[in-house]
Amino acid sequence: MSIANFFQRPHYTSEATDFLSRLKRDKPHLDDQQTRGRALLWDKPIDRDLQAGFQAARVPQKAYVYQTAPDAD
């Protein structure tokens, strides 16, 4: 005789999880499309020299950026 775990809950999946599971089952090519779409916009090589130039040209931001009164320097 096996003893069931007292704290074990019945298997539950949310509607969102069910939807995504059905979508991936019905459209198995979806993961490849997402990967290709991500590569179009995000997966780009970084130009370290260009990034260093951007950092060097950065201007410090004031504590309150919307202040309209001139600085009292």
TAMO-V12545 format. One record per pair of residues at least 6 apart in sequence whose ideal C-beta (glycine too) atoms are under 7 Angstrom apart, sorted by the first residue. I is the first residue (numbers start at 1). J is the second residue. Records with the same first field share a line. If there is no record, write none. Layout:
# TAMO-V12545
I: J + J
This chain:
# TAMO-V12545
23: 30
24: 30
